[in-house]
Structures are given as structure tokens and as C-alpha cells.
Amino acid sequence: MAIPTAGTMRDTAALVFDLGGVIVPHDNGLLHRRLGERCRPVQPADAIAAMARDPRYELGALPIAHLHERLRAAGYAFDWDAFVADWCSHLALDAAMLDYVERLAASRRVLLFSNTNREHWEYLLRLSAGRLGRLEAYLSHEIGAAKPALAAFRLVAARAGIDPARSLFIDDKPANVAAARGAGFRAEVFVGRRALERYLAAG
């Protein structure tokens, strides 16, 4: 993260956080291997990944039940409840990072902007004992737009009523950070909570 210029953070009206890789550690490779290994015959992880990465799932254009049916056709024999457990098995919660985000939210506006689907979001709500649900969230499957599309950032800014030039977007993916900047946001790549704390404190 670059050191902010004098007054940068004082002029920032909103902080916008990604979920995955920032507040929510995840291992997509583990997920794809798990689903593939539970098929008969066993399916390669890259084939499962190709199915799961269909952008219509995170845009809310197709329900995750559609993916379950595709997997069943590939030999996955487990019912819906078992599938949802598998589908969420790679997600965790960084409690210290969530604590920090909540502290920030006590003194300034904090938003979440995440590419996700309903099943993952509901799981994370349970995992966080509802804490994530108390933050202002803009979720791809609800708004019908996803990062790194410039239109997605503009839609979030419009719906939230925030000025991108006075908002700081934090994401672990450089492509999303670049897109945010293209949409007029200040944006930085997340490399860890301590680095973020130093960055914000320096402003």
C-alpha cells in the first residue's frame, strides 16, 4: 500500500471493503477438490472450477441449485443440504479483521462490496453471528453486477450515494483495485490488516 498524501484519509467519506481475501479467508482450490472428490467417478478440480466460475451464479442470474444439478449430472450424489455444506467448506472468518472493520464503522461510513452468492452470504452471516449483516453491504447476486466491471462500481456508488473520489476501496485483487480506480475511486490492494492499519493511521 502506498503512503497516503497529507489529508487523504481526513477527506475520505467512505471505506469500501471486499469480503473474500480481506475479512473472509478462503481456499477455492480446496473447494473444487472437495467437490470433485465427492463425485463418482472423481472429477478433476479444474473441471469443477470451470462449472463454479460461471459468472451467472455471482450475478444472481442463476441459483446455486443449478450448479448442484450440474454436479449431480457429473456424479455428485449428495443432497442439497450436504452440497451447501460442501459449497461453504472453504470459507472462514478473520475475527481480528472484522473487529477492526467494526471499529472503523463506529466513526465513519463503512461499506462491503463483494462478488458472492446467496448461499455463501447466508453462511457468512451465521459464521459471524450476524455481525456482517449489520454492515452496509452491496452484494453482486443482489445488485446484478460484479467486480471488476466499471459499471458495478458506479452502481454501488449511486445506490450508496457516495462520491467515488472521496471513497477508499480495499480489495485483495489488483484487477479489482484497478477497476475501482477507473471508476474514480481511491483504491488500494489489501496485503494484511497491520499494513492497512498503518496506511489509514498515516492519513
C-alpha positions as CSV (number, residue, x, y, z in Angstrom):
1,M,0.0,0.0,0.0
2,A,1.2,3.5,-0.9
3,I,1.6,6.1,1.9
4,P,-1.4,8.4,1.6
5,T,-0.8,12.1,0.9
6,A,-1.5,14.6,3.7
7,G,-5.2,14.9,4.3
8,T,-6.1,11.9,2.2
9,M,-7.9,10.0,4.9
10,R,-9.4,13.1,6.5
11,D,-11.1,13.7,3.2
12,T,-12.3,10.2,2.9
13,A,-16.1,9.9,3.5
14,A,-16.5,6.2,3.0
15,L,-14.4,3.0,3.2
16,V,-15.5,0.2,0.9
17,F,-14.2,-3.3,1.7
18,D,-14.1,-6.5,-0.3
19,L,-15.1,-9.6,1.7
20,G,-13.1,-12.6,0.2
21,G,-9.4,-12.4,1.0
22,V,-9.9,-9.4,3.3
23,I,-12.4,-10.2,6.0
24,V,-13.1,-13.8,4.8
25,P,-10.1,-16.1,4.1
26,H,-11.0,-18.7,1.5
27,D,-9.4,-21.5,-0.4
28,N,-11.1,-22.0,-3.7
29,G,-8.8,-24.8,-4.7
30,L,-9.8,-26.7,-1.6
31,L,-13.5,-26.3,-2.5
32,H,-13.0,-27.5,-6.1
33,R,-11.0,-30.5,-5.0
34,R,-13.6,-31.4,-2.3
35,L,-16.5,-31.3,-4.8
36,G,-14.5,-33.2,-7.4
37,E,-13.5,-35.9,-4.9
38,R,-17.2,-36.4,-3.9
39,C,-18.2,-37.2,-7.5
40,R,-18.2,-40.8,-8.8
41,P,-16.2,-41.1,-10.9
42,V,-13.9,-38.5,-9.3
43,Q,-13.8,-35.3,-11.3
44,P,-10.7,-33.1,-11.8
45,A,-10.7,-29.9,-9.7
46,D,-10.2,-27.7,-12.8
47,A,-13.4,-29.2,-14.3
48,I,-15.3,-28.3,-11.1
49,A,-13.8,-24.9,-11.1
50,A,-15.0,-24.2,-14.7
51,M,-18.5,-25.0,-13.6
52,A,-18.4,-23.0,-10.4
53,R,-16.9,-19.9,-12.1
54,D,-19.9,-19.4,-14.3
55,P,-20.5,-15.6,-13.7
56,R,-24.2,-16.0,-13.7
57,Y,-24.0,-17.5,-10.2
58,E,-22.5,-14.5,-8.5
59,L,-24.7,-12.2,-10.6
60,G,-27.8,-13.9,-9.3
61,A,-28.9,-14.8,-12.8
62,L,-28.7,-18.5,-11.9
63,P,-29.3,-20.0,-8.5
64,I,-26.7,-22.2,-6.9
65,A,-29.2,-25.0,-7.1
66,H,-28.4,-25.0,-10.8
67,L,-24.7,-25.8,-10.0
68,H,-25.9,-28.6,-7.7
69,E,-27.8,-30.2,-10.5
70,R,-24.8,-29.9,-12.9
71,L,-22.7,-31.6,-10.3
72,R,-25.2,-34.3,-9.8
73,A,-25.1,-35.0,-13.5
74,A,-21.3,-35.3,-13.1
75,G,-21.6,-37.9,-10.4
76,Y,-22.1,-35.9,-7.2
77,A,-24.6,-37.9,-5.2
78,F,-25.2,-35.7,-2.2
79,D,-28.4,-33.9,-1.4
80,W,-28.9,-30.1,-1.2
81,D,-28.0,-29.7,2.5
82,A,-24.8,-31.7,2.1
83,F,-24.0,-29.8,-1.0
84,V,-24.4,-26.4,0.7
85,A,-22.1,-27.6,3.5
86,D,-19.5,-28.6,0.9
87,W,-20.1,-25.3,-1.1
88,C,-19.2,-23.3,2.0
89,S,-16.5,-25.5,3.4
90,H,-13.6,-23.3,2.1
91,L,-14.8,-20.1,3.9
92,A,-13.5,-18.8,7.2
93,L,-13.7,-15.5,9.1
94,D,-10.8,-13.3,10.2
95,A,-12.2,-12.2,13.5
96,A,-9.5,-9.7,14.1
97,M,-10.1,-8.1,10.8
98,L,-13.9,-8.0,11.4
99,D,-13.2,-6.4,14.8
100,Y,-11.1,-3.7,13.1
101,V,-13.7,-3.0,10.4
102,E,-16.4,-2.7,13.0
103,R,-14.2,-0.2,14.9
104,L,-13.8,1.8,11.7
105,A,-17.6,1.7,11.2
106,A,-18.1,3.3,14.6
107,S,-16.5,6.5,13.4
108,R,-17.0,6.6,9.7
109,R,-19.1,5.1,6.9
110,V,-18.1,1.6,6.0
111,L,-19.5,-0.5,3.1
112,L,-19.0,-4.0,1.9
113,F,-18.8,-4.7,-1.9
114,S,-18.5,-8.4,-2.6
115,N,-18.8,-10.8,-5.5
116,T,-20.8,-13.6,-3.8
117,N,-23.9,-15.7,-3.9
118,R,-26.8,-16.2,-1.6
119,E,-25.6,-19.4,0.0
120,H,-22.1,-18.1,0.8
121,W,-23.5,-14.9,2.2
122,E,-26.0,-16.7,4.4
123,Y,-23.3,-19.0,5.7
124,L,-21.1,-16.0,6.5
125,L,-23.9,-14.3,8.4
126,R,-24.2,-17.4,10.5
127,L,-20.4,-17.7,10.9
128,S,-20.2,-14.1,12.1
129,A,-23.2,-14.4,14.4
130,G,-24.9,-11.8,12.3
131,R,-22.2,-9.2,12.6
132,L,-21.5,-9.0,8.9
133,G,-25.2,-8.3,8.4
134,R,-25.0,-5.2,10.5
135,L,-22.6,-3.6,7.9
136,E,-23.9,-1.9,4.8
137,A,-23.5,-4.5,2.1
138,Y,-23.6,-4.4,-1.7
139,L,-23.5,-8.0,-2.9
140,S,-23.2,-9.0,-6.6
141,H,-26.0,-11.5,-6.5
142,E,-28.4,-8.8,-5.1
143,I,-27.4,-5.9,-7.3
144,G,-26.8,-7.9,-10.5
145,A,-23.4,-6.5,-11.1
146,A,-19.9,-7.8,-10.2
147,K,-16.3,-6.6,-10.0
148,P,-14.2,-5.8,-11.9
149,A,-16.8,-4.2,-14.2
150,L,-16.7,-0.4,-14.0
151,A,-20.5,-0.4,-14.1
152,A,-20.6,-2.4,-10.9
153,F,-18.5,0.2,-9.0
154,R,-20.6,3.0,-10.5
155,L,-23.8,1.2,-9.4
156,V,-22.6,0.8,-5.9
157,A,-21.6,4.5,-5.7
158,A,-25.0,5.5,-7.0
159,R,-27.0,3.2,-4.7
160,A,-24.9,4.1,-1.7
161,G,-24.9,7.8,-2.5
162,I,-21.2,8.1,-2.2
163,D,-18.6,10.2,-4.1
164,P,-16.0,7.8,-5.5
165,A,-13.4,10.5,-5.3
166,R,-14.0,10.6,-1.5
167,S,-14.2,6.9,-1.0
168,L,-11.4,4.3,-0.5
169,F,-11.9,0.8,-1.9
170,I,-9.9,-2.1,-0.4
171,D,-9.6,-5.4,-2.2
172,D,-7.0,-8.2,-2.4
173,K,-7.2,-8.5,-6.2
174,P,-5.2,-5.9,-8.2
175,A,-7.6,-6.2,-11.1
176,N,-10.5,-5.0,-8.9
177,V,-8.4,-2.2,-7.4
178,A,-7.5,-1.1,-10.9
179,A,-11.2,-1.2,-12.0
180,A,-12.2,0.8,-8.9
181,R,-9.6,3.5,-9.8
182,G,-11.0,3.5,-13.3
183,A,-14.4,4.3,-11.8
184,G,-13.0,7.2,-9.9
185,F,-12.4,5.6,-6.5
186,R,-9.3,5.8,-4.4
187,A,-8.3,2.2,-4.1
188,E,-5.5,0.1,-2.6
189,V,-4.6,-3.6,-2.7
190,F,-5.1,-5.3,0.7
191,V,-1.9,-7.0,1.9
192,G,-2.9,-7.6,5.6
193,R,-4.6,-5.9,8.5
194,R,-1.5,-4.4,10.0
195,A,-0.5,-2.8,6.8
196,L,-4.0,-1.4,6.4
197,E,-3.9,0.0,9.9
198,R,-0.6,1.7,9.2
199,Y,-2.0,3.1,5.9
200,L,-5.1,4.6,7.5
201,A,-3.2,5.9,10.5
202,A,-0.7,7.7,8.2
203,G,-3.5,9.7,6.7
